Amino acid sequence: MDTILGIIVSVIGVGLILAALFEYRLHQPDVLVLFESHDHIGIRKGLVYPRHLSLTLKRTTCPIQLTVEAMAKGNMGVRVKIVGSVAPSVEHIASLIRVGGWDHEAVAHAANEAQVLLEGLVKEYTEHCEIHALASTGILNYLNERAAMVEEKFGVALISLTVQSLEPIDPEIADALRQQQQASLLEETERLNHQARVAAAKAKYQADEEIAEREHALELKKAELKQALLEKESALARQRLEDELTRNRMRLAFEKEGLDVLRASPELLMLTPQAARLAEASQGLKNARTVISLSPQELDHGAELFSLFQNLLRRALETRKES
């Protein structure tokens, strides 16, 4: 009896273990595990979870792609192609289940519903814009500003969003806009080229003005150096003149002292070079006249020498007559 009871307990234990292994799963990092309790959707954060009482949603992104044919002002048709991706929003998981259902593909279902709202937003934006004023950046900014509304309503967050193409439906309008864009680009290019030419001309003018200023400064420097050189030369000439005058004054002073000596002793006049030449000439020729040449330095006191010599001769003649 005890053996049968032990077998039954073992079977029940094995059954419970198998049931637990069949029912419970390990929680993976990239998976959201949802449960419902009293009309509330929660997220399980434990290591294991019961699979039949839970809903698993992968956190991977779900791609979206839509082509919107909208109308701009003036009933101008435009075609906008948008691509992007969405992911489940943890903050608005209840909205995700409400829109996508209690299903593993809830994110894909909510993404399809979100595309309908995005299409409406694109049409709303284009209706208030001229066709030539439509731009991809404007549409993207408009959609990104309303990303919080999409997340709140559908429980999915916009991960990325890009306007793949934006063009008018009418080919003639598309061609006209293309030509207008080309003309605008050419005009912008010409404006930039003009600005570049103006900047180059301005830079050249500034460079020429700077060169002219430096040349003027160089000429002023040359003039200053020349003026300084002239001043130095003038100072040297003045110094040489002063030195020459000093030497002349010293020479005159010396000669004056000699004249003073001759006045005091007239007999010394015969020892002068002029008297020696006169005596030599008088010995060679009878009744000859002696021409005495004086150097430029002797011209200053030649008159005094001549007066002294004349007085000496007069005294000699007087003495001869008396004898």
Buried (B, 14 or more C-beta within 10 A) or exposed (E): EEEEEEEEEEEEEEEEEEEEEEEBBEBEEEBBBBBBEEEEBEEBEEEEBEEEEBBBBBEEBBEBEBEBEBBBBEEBBBBBBBBBBBBBBEEBBBBBBBBBEEEEEBBBBBBBBBBEBBBEBBBEBBEEBEBBEBEBEBBBEBBEEBBEEBBEBBBBBBBEBEBEEBBBEBEEBBEBBEEEEEEEEEEEEEEEEEEEEEEEEEEEEEEEEEEEEEEEEEEEEEEEEEEEEEEEEEEEEEEEEEEEEEEEEEEEEEBEEBBEEBEEEEEBBEEBEBBEBBEEBEEEEEEEEBEBEBEEEBEBBBEBBEEBBEEBEEEEEEEEEEE
